[in-house]
Structure formats: structure tokens, C-alpha cells
Amino acid sequence: MSDTTILEISSGSISTDGQFRLVFHVNLFLVAVTAVFVLATLPRALARFSRAAEWGNGHILHSVNLNHRRPRRLPPSPPPQSAGKVPASPPADEPYTASSSGHDGVTSEESHTYVSHTNLIRRPTNGKAAENMLPPHVRAWSSILPPVGNILRYRLDSGFSAGQAMVLGVYTAVLIYPVFLKSDPFNDPLRTGFVAISQMPLVYMLGTKNNILGMFLAMGYERLNYIHRYVGRMMILIANVHSVGIFYQWVFEGTFAESMKKSSNKWAMVALISIDVLFFFSTSFWRRKAYNIFFGSHVICFILFVPTVYAHQPKVLPYIIAASAAYGLDHVFRILKTRFFCARIRPIPDLLMTRVEIPALNAGWRAGQHVRIRVLSSAMGWFGWVEAHPFTIASVTKTPEGLVLMCKKAGGWTGKLYEMAKVAGYGREDGGGPGHAIFASYSAALFAVGGSGITFALSSIQDIIQRDLEGASRVKVIELIWSVQDPSSLTPLLPKLTSLVQQSVYTPLHISVHYTRAADTLPSKEYLPPGISLTAGRPRIAKVLDAVIQRTVSYGSGVKASMDLTGVMVGVCGPVGLGDEVAEVVSSVDAGRRWAVGGIEMHEEIFGW
């Protein structure tokens, strides 16, 4: 802060220029704090982008010609095994698919403890060349400092962690400083006005799908949305405090009617009403029950707010330019990322889902990412074409089926899409996904998903298996836990799940499906292929994670002792409650076992609005 500003503060009052500089320096401090978090992501970013192949993934969707790709030579198919029967150990050079071996032939929790799979490890002829093919792995800070990670991961409320509370607490403290420094909101309302407007760029930036902050932090917009909501509410609160302070002065001086006749003050009232209306329609009721009203009011009020604020106080032009630049940059990225394709759609009645296939779009994304699609069809209604909805990609790149989405029927828009698929027998791309983490760089992967969250697991597991067949994966254990309400949900996806199990010849995959609602008819367990189980009741995630850790550690003392253990990745996709449960399970793991396996990291794909 300059000497002039210091003198102004010490004298007990700050001029308009001094207050402008004060809030500017506070914003610079927020930028510095953000830079610390960005620097913390650099090691993983450098590791990820050290491979040239990663530069083209996860940014721009495109198409590649699959006819010119050399066919991948698959390993020999394993002999068929009976469900629940432990196969005999084959020769060292003959891989096969692992089967379930629990006491009841259904669950996988016991099978990981009693069965050794060290004979499934592939033995490359050139160890150095094989090691060079493996993806680099850098442990996350939560894995390096487990006690700190456990504290930050602790849930204070459903879907709200102590780490998130810490971020919001630091931000609140930083914002309180300029509000009350040598100032009283009632006697100096100009200060609160400048503080409120100074947060405009941050609100606008975090509200966009392609924001610079998310790119540097390697986080999708959905993970930063809680900050956007909080900063927006703080800005609105401080703006209202500013207005009340102004009204108080006018009433005290007896100049309220005269002051309201000024053009700048009239525009101020329009700006105040617009953000208050925006706040009202952004409450959880409107977000969940009438999303279109929430979204429409957001767009209209934010666009109206910008020119009216400038008409009220031209000095805030730099903040208006910054906010407009963030909003404009988002739309530039959207234009660059947008792709128009015809899609094939078909209903999956057992899951109440619509399967969307775009064969012509087959490259450019990473496993676990999501896209936002817009359907240009009159069957979606008069205004259905203006809506863009996010869905996790359920396929990997460079396959004939292309980009595949599984759209759960959950509301009006998805309901129309489902009905259109039943009659017909149609995207846009944004961020999301695993950030700088590479799932194939971990020693083990456990996916716990619920309902339509299976799409996240399908693409991630398929990507790991594909890399493993190419010798470019460190993963030794893959476990999938899928919780559904109706056991019939397994039927339409059984061919796909069976295919994944059959392909996982080097790294055994086990899939355990748990249903929570009683059903008259159940899929026959006798016809379930080895590696897939069906069980009534909620899954025992803690026991499965413990078994995965034990299996992974057993590899470290066996034939793969030369390959360092790089930890367990726990992926979660589903209801908020599932994420809270898994976070508690991960935090409860004993420190000794955590270190023995190389750390445990949790990746969440939970959408809450």
C-alpha cells in the first residue's frame, strides 16, 4: 500500500481514491492466496503433461480415423470358470480372468482376503521399456499429509467438508478487513459499496463453465460452485449493507426524496433490485424445483447489473471490465469446444435411462470427464433447445461406439429425451473430470457409485483396462461397487460389465452390485459370469477398501516388489450421501496401512445444485 494511503488511514478517514486502492490491494492478497493453491498443483500438472499424449486429451473433442489405427493384439481368452470356483493357477505366461471366490459366491469382500492373484501379473521381457510406458505418479498433498487430509475431508454437513469451510472462512476474514478498517458501515457506506463491487470479477469468473481459476487449479466448475455461491451471497449482503447505510444517511439528513431523483441513484436502485431478485431465485428451492427459472433469472439479472452499476458509479469500470472479460472468455472457450453431431439414442427401460451414442465423435476426452449436451429438436419443446445439461461420459476414446452418454430420467428435459428415444428407435463440451490425476498411475482403483453414477465408473475402468493391455498402467487391483435400488438395473448393463471383466486379464476386475429395494424377481445368480456378484443390502465399503489395500500390499512384497506402490484411488459418483460415507471410510483407514499402500486418494464426481 502506498504512503498516501497509509496517511489517509491513520487520519481516521479514507478518500474515494484511497478506498479504491484499499479494496484493490485486498483483491491482490486474494490472488496471492490463490497462487499458493495453484503452486501446490504444479507437481502433478508437470507429471501429467510430461507425456505428449496428455496434451491433446481433456480439452477439445474431435474425431480420428479408426481405420488407420493398428489393431491391438489382445491376450489369449481365459478358459470358462464356474461362478464362485477358484481356478487353478495357470502357467506363468498364460493370463486369465479372476473369478469371485467369496464364501457365498456372491460378495467380493472375503474373496480379496483368501485368494492370491500374484500369478496374474504380466512379466514384460524388457523391464526398463515397460517402466517407461507407465504413467508418472505424483502423490496428492492429502496423501502426503494424511492427518491434514483427514481433517480437511471431515464432513461438517452433507456434502460440505471442513476443507471447504476453511476456504470460506479465510475468504470471509479477508473480506471483513476492508469493511471495518477505520470504517463504520453506517457512517461510511461508500466503503462497503467498493468492497461489494470489487468481488464482481470473482463471482462472474466462478459462475462460468470455463474459468481461468478452475483451469489453473485443475478443478471443474462444479467443484468451485460452492465458492461461487458464497462469494455471490457475500457480495449481495455487503451491497445491501451499503444501500442501508446510504438510506440511513439520507433519512438522517432529510434528503431522501431529493437524493432519489438523481439519475445515478435511480440506476443504483435498479442494480440493487436485480441482485436481490437474483438471490431470491438462486435459493435451493428454485435450483432444485425450477432450474430454468433459477438459470434465467441469473442470466437476466447479472446482465442487467453490469450497466446499472456503471451508471451509478463510473469509478468501478475496471471491475466491470474484468467481470465482462471473464464472462466473455467463457463463451469464447464454449465456441471453440462446441461440436455439432447427429446422435443415436435408445431407451433403457430397466434403468430409466437414455443411451446417447455419437460414433463420429471419438477422441479428445479423458476418462471420468463430463460434457454438457444441447439437443436441437422440436421434440424437446419450444425452449428445450436452449438448455445444456451435464452428463458423465460412459466410454473411452478411439472406439467405434464413439462418445456414449447414459442420461438418467430425472426431470422434465431428461424425461422428454427419454420419451423421444422411445419413439425414435441427437453436443457441447465443458470441463470436469479428474484434473491432473491419472487413474492408471495408481496401484489400485476402487469405484463406489450409485445409480446413474455407473457411467463415471464405466469410462474410468475401461480406460484403465485399455491402458493395461497396452502396458501403460500401474493398476494391479480394480474393484467396482454399484449401489442400485432395483436389482433389475443390472440386466441392461450386464453385457458391458461382462465384457470389462473378460478384458481385465492382467489386472482382475471384480464388480459387486448391491440393491436396496426388495424385488419379486431377481436375475439368476447362476448365470452371472465370474467376477460379477449381486447382493441385497448396502455395501460394506470399509471392508472392501480394507481388502483392496491388503491385495495391493501383497503385490508389493511379491513379484512386483521392484515397482513402487503408488496408492489407492477411490472414485465416487452418486448421491451426496454416498460421497460423505466414502469420505468417512477413507479417513478412518489406519495410518500404517495408508503408508504401506502408498497413500489413499479420493476423487468425487458429485453434482449438487
C-alpha positions in Angstrom: 0.0 0.0 0.0 1.4 3.4 -0.9 2.5 6.1 1.6 -0.5 8.2 0.7 -3.0 5.5 1.6 -1.2 4.9 4.9 -1.6 8.6 5.8 -5.2 8.6 4.8 -6.0 5.6 7.1 -4.1 7.0 10.1 -6.1 10.2 9.9 -9.3 8.2 10.5 -10.9 8.6 7.1 -10.1 7.4 3.6 -10.8 9.3 0.4 -12.6 7.8 -2.5 -9.3 7.1 -4.3 -7.9 5.6 -1.1 -10.8 3.3 -0.6 -10.5 2.2 -4.2 -6.8 1.3 -3.6 -7.6 -0.4 -0.4 -10.0 -2.9 -1.9 -7.7 -3.3 -4.9 -4.9 -4.4 -2.5 -7.3 -6.8 -0.8 -8.0 -8.4 -4.1 -4.3 -8.7 -4.8 -4.0 -10.6 -1.5 -6.7 -13.0 -2.6 -4.8 -13.5 -5.8 -1.7 -14.3 -3.9 -3.5 -16.9 -1.7 -5.0 -18.5 -4.8 -1.5 -18.6 -6.3 -0.3 -20.7 -3.4 -3.0 -23.3 -4.2 -2.0 -23.2 -7.9 1.6 -23.8 -7.0 0.5 -26.9 -5.0 -0.9 -28.4 -8.2 2.2 -27.8 -10.3 4.0 -31.1 -9.4 1.0 -33.2 -10.7 0.5 -30.9 -13.6 4.1 -31.3 -14.7 3.9 -35.1 -14.3 0.7 -35.3 -16.3 1.9 -33.1 -19.2 5.3 -34.7 -19.3 3.6 -37.2 -21.6 2.9 -35.8 -25.0 -0.3 -37.8 -25.3 -1.9 -35.9 -22.4 -1.7 -32.5 -24.2 -4.5 -33.4 -26.5 -6.8 -35.1 -24.0 -9.5 -33.4 -22.0 -9.7 -30.2 -23.9 -11.1 -30.3 -27.4 -13.4 -33.1 -28.6 -12.6 -34.3 -32.1 -12.7 -37.3 -34.4 -10.0 -39.7 -35.5 -9.9 -42.2 -38.3 -10.0 -45.6 -36.7 -9.4 -47.5 -39.9 -5.8 -46.5 -40.0 -5.1 -47.5 -36.4 -3.1 -50.7 -35.9 -5.3 -53.3 -34.3 -4.4 -54.0 -30.7 -3.3 -57.6 -30.1 -5.4 -58.9 -27.3 -4.1 -61.6 -24.9 -5.5 -65.1 -25.2 -9.0 -65.6 -23.8 -9.2 -67.5 -20.5 -11.0 -70.8 -20.1 -14.5 -70.5 -18.7 -14.9 -70.9 -15.0 -17.9 -71.6 -12.8 -19.1 -68.8 -10.6 -17.7 -68.9 -7.1 -15.0 -71.5 -8.0 -11.3 -70.7 -7.6 -9.4 -71.6 -10.7 -6.2 -73.5 -10.6 -3.0 -71.5 -11.2 -2.1 -71.4 -14.9 1.4 -71.3 -16.3 3.3 -68.1 -15.7 2.9 -67.0 -19.3 -0.9 -67.6 -19.5 -3.0 -64.8 -18.1 -6.7 -65.4 -17.3 -9.7 -63.7 -15.7 -10.0 -63.8 -12.0 -13.3 -65.0 -10.6 -15.3 -64.3 -7.4 -14.5 -66.6 -4.5 -16.4 -65.4 -1.5 -17.9 -67.9 0.9 -21.3 -67.5 -0.6 -20.1 -67.0 -4.1 -21.8 -63.6 -4.2 -19.9 -60.9 -2.4 -16.3 -59.8 -3.0 -15.3 -58.6 0.4 -14.0 -62.0 1.5 -12.5 -63.1 -1.8 -9.9 -60.5 -1.7 -8.6 -61.8 1.6 -8.5 -65.5 0.8 -7.3 -65.6 -2.8 -3.9 -64.7 -4.1 -3.6 -63.3 -7.6 0.1 -62.9 -7.9 0.2 -65.3 -10.8 -1.9 -62.9 -12.8 1.0 -60.3 -13.0 2.3 -59.7 -16.5 6.0 -60.2 -16.9 7.4 -57.9 -19.6 10.5 -59.0 -21.4 12.1 -55.6 -21.2 11.6 -54.1 -17.7 13.1 -50.7 -18.5 11.0 -50.3 -21.6 7.9 -51.3 -19.7 8.6 -48.9 -16.9 8.9 -46.0 -19.4 5.5 -46.8 -20.7 3.9 -46.5 -17.3 2.2 -43.2 -16.4 4.0 -40.9 -14.0 2.5 -40.7 -10.5 2.8 -37.8 -8.0 1.0 -38.2 -4.7 -1.6 -35.6 -3.7 -1.0 -33.4 -0.7 -3.8 -35.2 1.1 -1.9 -38.4 0.7 1.5 -37.0 1.7 -0.1 -35.5 4.9 -2.8 -37.9 5.8 -3.8 -36.3 9.2 -4.3 -33.0 7.5 -6.2 -34.7 4.7 -8.5 -36.4 7.1 -9.3 -33.1 8.9 -10.0 -31.3 5.6 -12.1 -34.2 4.4 -14.3 -34.4 7.5 -17.9 -33.6 6.7 -19.5 -30.8 8.7 -22.7 -31.2 6.8 -23.9 -33.4 3.9 -21.7 -32.6 1.0 -19.8 -29.9 2.9 -16.3 -30.6 4.3 -14.0 -28.9 6.8 -11.7 -28.0 3.9 -14.4 -26.1 2.2 -15.3 -24.4 5.4 -11.7 -23.3 5.8 -11.6 -21.8 2.4 -14.8 -19.9 3.0 -13.5 -18.8 6.5 -10.3 -17.4 5.1 -12.2 -15.6 2.4 -14.7 -14.1 5.0 -11.8 -12.9 7.2 -10.1 -11.2 4.3 -13.4 -9.5 3.3 -14.2 -8.3 6.8 -10.9 -6.5 7.0 -11.6 -3.8 4.4 -15.2 -3.4 5.5 -14.4 -2.4 9.1 -10.9 -1.0 8.8 -11.2 2.6 10.2 -14.8 2.5 9.0 -18.4 2.2 10.1 -20.9 0.9 7.5 -23.5 3.4 8.7 -21.2 6.4 8.7 -19.0 5.4 5.8 -21.3 3.4 3.4 -19.1 4.2 0.4 -16.6 1.7 1.7 -19.0 -1.2 1.6 -20.1 -0.3 -1.9 -16.5 -0.5 -3.2 -15.9 -3.8 -1.3 -19.1 -5.3 -2.9 -18.2 -4.3 -6.4 -14.6 -5.5 -6.0 -15.9 -9.1 -5.8 -17.7 -8.9 -9.1 -14.9 -10.4 -11.2 -14.6 -13.4 -8.8 -18.4 -14.0 -8.8 -18.6 -13.8 -12.6 -15.5 -16.0 -13.2 -16.6 -18.8 -10.8 -20.0 -18.8 -12.3 -18.7 -19.7 -15.8 -18.1 -23.2 -17.0 -14.6 -22.4 -18.4 -12.9 -20.2 -15.9 -9.2 -19.4 -15.5 -9.2 -20.3 -11.8 -10.5 -23.8 -12.4 -8.0 -24.3 -15.2 -5.0 -23.4 -13.0 -6.4 -25.4 -10.0 -7.3 -28.4 -12.3 -10.8 -28.4 -10.9 -14.1 -28.4 -12.8 -16.6 -25.6 -12.3 -18.8 -27.9 -10.3 -16.1 -28.3 -7.6 -15.8 -24.5 -7.3 -19.5 -23.8 -7.3 -19.8 -23.6 -3.6 -17.3 -20.7 -3.6 -19.3 -19.0 -6.4 -22.5 -19.2 -4.3 -20.8 -18.0 -1.1 -19.0 -15.1 -2.8 -22.1 -14.1 -4.6 -24.1 -14.0 -1.3 -21.4 -12.0 0.4 -21.4 -9.5 -2.4 -25.2 -9.2 -2.2 -25.1 -8.9 1.6 -22.4 -6.2 1.5 -24.2 -4.3 -1.3 -27.4 -4.3 0.8 -25.4 -3.0 3.8 -24.1 -0.3 1.6 -27.6 0.6 0.5 -29.0 0.6 4.1 -26.1 2.9 5.1 -26.9 5.3 2.3 -30.6 5.3 3.1 -29.8 5.9 6.8 -27.7 9.0 5.9 -30.4 10.4 3.6 -33.1 9.9 6.2 -30.9 11.4 8.9 -30.1 14.5 6.8 -33.7 14.7 5.5 -32.6 14.5 1.8 -34.1 11.1 0.9 -36.6 12.3 -1.7 -34.2 14.7 -3.3 -31.4 12.2 -3.5 -33.6 9.6 -5.1 -34.3 12.0 -8.0 -30.7 11.8 -9.2 -30.1 9.6 -12.2 -27.1 7.7 -10.7 -29.2 6.8 -7.6 -32.1 5.6 -9.7 -29.7 3.2 -11.5 -28.3 2.1 -8.2 -31.9 1.0 -7.2 -32.2 -1.0 -10.4 -28.8 -2.7 -9.7 -29.8 -3.4 -6.1 -33.2 -4.9 -7.1 -31.6 -7.0 -9.8 -29.1 -8.7 -7.5 -31.8 -9.2 -4.7 -34.1 -10.8 -7.2 -31.2 -13.0 -8.4 -30.5 -14.0 -4.8 -34.2 -15.0 -4.2 -34.3 -17.2 -7.3 -30.9 -18.8 -6.5 -32.1 -20.4 -3.3 -32.1 -24.2 -3.1 -35.9 -24.4 -3.7 -35.6 -22.8 -7.1 -32.4 -24.6 -8.1 -34.0 -28.0 -7.4 -37.6 -27.4 -8.3 -37.5 -24.9 -11.1 -33.9 -24.9 -12.5 -35.0 -23.0 -15.7 -36.3 -20.1 -13.6 -33.1 -20.1 -11.5 -30.9 -20.0 -14.6 -33.0 -17.5 -16.5 -33.1 -15.1 -13.6 -29.3 -15.5 -13.2 -28.6 -14.5 -16.8 -31.1 -11.6 -16.9 -30.1 -10.1 -13.5 -26.4 -10.4 -14.0 -26.5 -8.8 -17.4 -28.7 -6.0 -16.1 -26.5 -5.5 -13.1 -23.4 -4.6 -15.1 -24.5 -1.4 -16.9 -26.6 -0.1 -14.0 -23.6 -0.3 -11.6 -21.5 1.6 -14.1 -24.3 4.3 -14.4 -24.3 4.5 -10.6 -20.5 4.7 -10.1 -18.2 5.0 -13.1 -15.1 4.5 -10.9 -15.8 0.8 -10.8 -15.2 0.4 -14.5 -12.0 -1.7 -14.0 -14.0 -4.3 -12.1 -16.8 -4.3 -14.7 -14.2 -4.9 -17.4 -12.7 -7.7 -15.5 -16.1 -9.4 -14.9 -17.1 -8.9 -18.5 -13.8 -10.4 -19.7 -14.3 -13.5 -17.5 -17.8 -13.9 -18.9 -16.7 -13.3 -22.5 -13.7 -15.7 -22.2 -16.0 -18.4 -21.1 -18.1 -18.0 -24.2 -15.0 -17.9 -26.4 -14.0 -21.3 -25.0 -17.5 -22.6 -25.4 -17.5 -21.7 -29.1 -14.1 -23.4 -29.6 -15.2 -26.5 -27.8 -18.7 -26.8 -29.2 -19.3 -29.7 -31.7 -22.5 -30.4 -33.7 -23.2 -34.1 -34.4 -26.1 -36.4 -35.1 -26.6 -38.9 -32.3 -28.2 -42.3 -31.9 -30.5 -42.5 -28.9 -32.3 -45.5 -27.4 -34.1 -46.0 -24.1 -33.0 -48.4 -21.4 -36.3 -49.0 -19.5 -34.8 -51.0 -16.6 -32.6 -48.1 -15.7 -35.0 -45.3 -16.9 -32.0 -44.0 -18.9 -31.4 -42.8 -22.4 -28.3 -44.1 -24.1 -26.8 -41.4 -26.4 -24.2 -42.5 -28.9 -22.1 -40.2 -31.2 -19.9 -42.6 -33.2 -18.4 -39.7 -35.2 -17.1 -38.1 -32.1 -14.5 -40.5 -30.7 -11.5 -38.6 -29.2 -10.4 -35.7 -27.1 -11.8 -36.5 -23.6 -10.3 -38.2 -20.5 -12.0 -41.0 -18.6 -14.2 -39.5 -15.9 -14.9 -36.2 -17.7 -18.4 -34.9 -18.3 -19.9 -33.0 -21.2 -22.8 -30.7 -21.5 -25.2 -31.5 -24.3 -27.9 -29.4 -26.0 -30.5 -31.3 -28.1 -31.7 -29.4 -31.2 -35.0 -31.0 -31.7 -38.6 -29.8 -31.7 -39.5 -32.9 -29.6 -37.7 -31.3 -26.6 -40.3 -28.5 -26.5 -40.3 -24.8 -27.5 -37.4 -23.9 -25.3 -35.7 -27.3 -24.8 -33.0 -26.4 -27.3 -31.7 -23.6 -25.1 -30.9 -26.0 -22.2 -27.5 -27.6 -21.8 -27.2 -30.4 -19.3 -24.1 -32.2 -17.9 -23.5 -35.9 -18.2 -20.5 -38.1 -17.4 -19.0 -39.8 -20.5 -19.5 -43.6 -20.3 -16.9 -44.6 -22.9 -13.2 -44.2 -23.7 -11.7 -42.6 -26.7 -10.9 -44.1 -30.0 -13.5 -46.8 -30.1 -16.1 -47.5 -32.8 -19.0 -46.6 -30.5 -17.6 -43.1 -30.0 -18.8 -40.8 -27.3 -21.5 -42.6 -25.1 -23.7 -40.9 -22.5 -26.2 -42.5 -20.1 -28.8 -39.9 -19.3 -30.9 -40.7 -16.3 -34.6 -39.7 -16.5 -34.7 -37.2 -13.6 -36.7 -34.2 -14.7 -38.6 -32.5 -17.5 -35.7 -32.2 -20.0 -34.4 -35.7 -19.4 -37.9 -37.0 -19.4 -38.5 -35.6 -22.9 -35.2 -37.1 -24.1 -36.3 -40.5 -22.8 -39.7 -40.3 -24.5 -38.1 -39.2 -27.7 -35.7 -42.2 -27.5 -38.7 -44.5 -27.1 -40.3 -43.1 -30.2 -37.2 -42.7 -32.3 -35.6 -46.1 -32.3 -29.3 -36.0 -31.1 -23.5 -31.8 -28.1 -21.5 -29.2 -26.2 -18.3 -29.8 -24.2 -17.1 -28.5 -20.9 -14.7 -29.5 -18.3 -15.0 -31.7 -15.2 -13.1 -34.9 -14.7 -10.1 -36.0 -12.7 -8.0 -32.8 -13.1 -4.2 -33.6 -13.2 -4.8 -37.1 -11.6 -4.1 -40.1 -13.8 -6.1 -43.1 -12.7 -3.8 -45.6 -14.4 -0.9 -44.3 -12.3 -2.2 -45.7 -9.0 -1.6 -49.2 -7.8 -5.2 -49.9 -7.1 -8.6 -48.4 -8.0 -11.8 -48.7 -6.1 -15.0 -47.2 -7.6 -18.1 -46.7 -5.4 -21.0 -45.4 -7.5 -24.7 -45.2 -7.1 -27.4 -45.3 -9.7 -26.5 -43.4 -12.8 -23.1 -42.8 -11.4 -22.1 -46.1 -13.1 -21.3 -44.0 -16.2 -18.3 -42.5 -14.4 -17.0 -45.9 -13.4 -17.6 -47.5 -16.8 -15.4 -45.0 -18.7 -12.7 -44.9 -16.0 -12.4 -48.7 -15.7 -12.5 -49.1 -19.5 -9.7 -46.6 -19.8 -7.6 -48.4 -17.1 -8.1 -51.8 -18.8 -7.2 -50.4 -22.2 -4.0 -48.9 -20.9 -3.2 -52.1 -19.0 -3.5 -54.1 -22.3 -1.0 -51.6 -23.8 1.4 -52.0 -20.9 0.8 -48.4 -19.7 -0.9 -48.9 -16.4 0.3 -49.4 -12.8 -3.1 -50.6 -11.5 -3.0 -54.1 -10.0 -6.4 -54.2 -8.4 -9.8 -52.9 -9.7 -12.9 -53.1 -7.7 -16.3 -51.7 -8.6 -19.2 -51.3 -6.1 -22.5 -50.3 -7.7 -25.5 -49.5 -5.5 -28.9 -49.5 -7.1 -32.5 -49.6 -5.8 -33.8 -52.3 -8.2 -31.7 -55.4 -8.9 -33.2 -55.4 -12.5 -30.9 -52.4 -13.1 -28.1 -54.9 -13.6 -29.7 -56.6 -16.6 -29.2 -54.0 -19.4 -25.6 -53.3 -18.4 -24.7 -57.0 -17.8 -23.2 -57.5 -21.3 -21.0 -54.3 -20.9 -19.9 -55.3 -17.4 -19.1 -58.9 -18.5 -17.0 -57.5 -21.4 -15.0 -55.4 -19.0 -14.4 -58.4 -16.7 -13.3 -60.6 -19.6 -10.9 -57.9 -20.8 -9.2 -57.4 -17.4 -6.9 -60.4 -17.9 -3.8 -58.8 -16.5 -5.5 -56.8 -13.7 -8.5 -58.6 -12.3 -11.7 -56.6 -12.1 -14.4 -57.5 -9.6 -17.9 -55.9 -9.8 -20.3 -56.2 -6.8 -23.8 -54.9 -7.4 -25.9 -54.1 -4.3 -29.6 -53.5 -4.4 -31.6 -51.8 -1.6 -35.2 -52.4 -2.6 -37.0 -55.8 -2.5 -38.0 -57.3 -5.8 -40.3 -60.0 -6.9 -37.9 -61.4 -9.5 -34.1 -61.4 -9.3 -31.5 -62.1 -12.0 -30.4 -65.6 -11.5 -27.0 -65.7 -9.8 -26.2 -69.0 -11.5 -26.0 -67.1 -14.8 -23.8 -64.3 -13.5 -20.4 -64.5 -15.0 -17.3 -64.9 -12.8 -16.2 -61.6 -11.4 -19.8 -60.1 -11.0 -21.8 -60.5 -7.9 -25.3 -59.4 -6.8 -26.1 -58.8 -3.1 -29.1 -57.4 -1.2 -28.4 -54.6 1.2 -26.0 -51.7 1.4 -22.3 -52.4 0.5 -19.7 -52.6 3.2 -17.3 -50.1 1.7 -14.9 -50.1 4.6 -14.4 -53.9 4.3 -13.9 -53.8 0.6 -11.4 -50.9 0.8 -9.5 -52.9 3.5 -9.4 -55.9 1.2 -8.2 -53.8 -1.7 -5.4 -52.4 0.4 -4.4 -55.9 1.5 -4.3 -57.2 -2.0 -2.3 -54.2 -3.2 0.3 -54.5 -0.4 0.7 -58.3 -1.2 1.8 -57.3 -4.7 4.5 -55.0 -3.2 6.1 -58.0 -1.5 5.8 -60.3 -4.4 7.0 -60.5 -8.0 6.4 -56.7 -8.5 8.4 -55.6 -5.5 10.6 -53.6 -7.9 7.6 -51.4 -8.8 6.8 -48.9 -6.0 3.3 -48.8 -4.7 1.6 -45.6 -5.7 -1.5 -45.7 -3.6 -5.2 -46.5 -3.9 -7.5 -44.2 -5.9 -11.1 -44.2 -4.5 -13.6 -42.8 -7.1 -17.1 -41.8 -6.0 -20.0 -40.8 -8.2 -23.6 -40.7 -7.0 -25.7 -39.1 -4.3 -24.1 -36.6 -1.8 -24.7 -39.1 1.0 -22.5 -41.7 -0.8 -19.7 -39.2 -1.0 -20.0 -38.4 2.7 -19.9 -42.1 3.6 -16.8 -42.9 1.4 -15.0 -39.8 2.8 -15.5 -41.1 6.3 -14.3 -44.6 5.3 -11.2 -43.2 3.7 -10.4 -41.0 6.7 -10.8 -44.0 9.1 -8.0 -46.1 7.5 -5.1 -46.8 9.8 -2.1 -44.6 9.2 0.3 -47.6 8.9 -1.8 -49.3 6.2 -2.2 -46.0 4.4 1.6 -45.6 4.2 2.1 -49.2 3.3 0.0 -48.9 0.2 1.4 -45.6 -0.9 -1.5 -43.4 0.3 -5.2 -43.2 -0.4 -6.7 -40.5 -2.5 -10.4 -39.8 -3.1 -11.9 -38.4 -6.2 -15.5 -37.2 -6.2 -17.9 -36.6 -9.1 -20.9 -35.4 -7.2 -23.3 -32.9 -8.7 -25.3 -30.8 -6.3 -27.1 -27.5 -7.2 
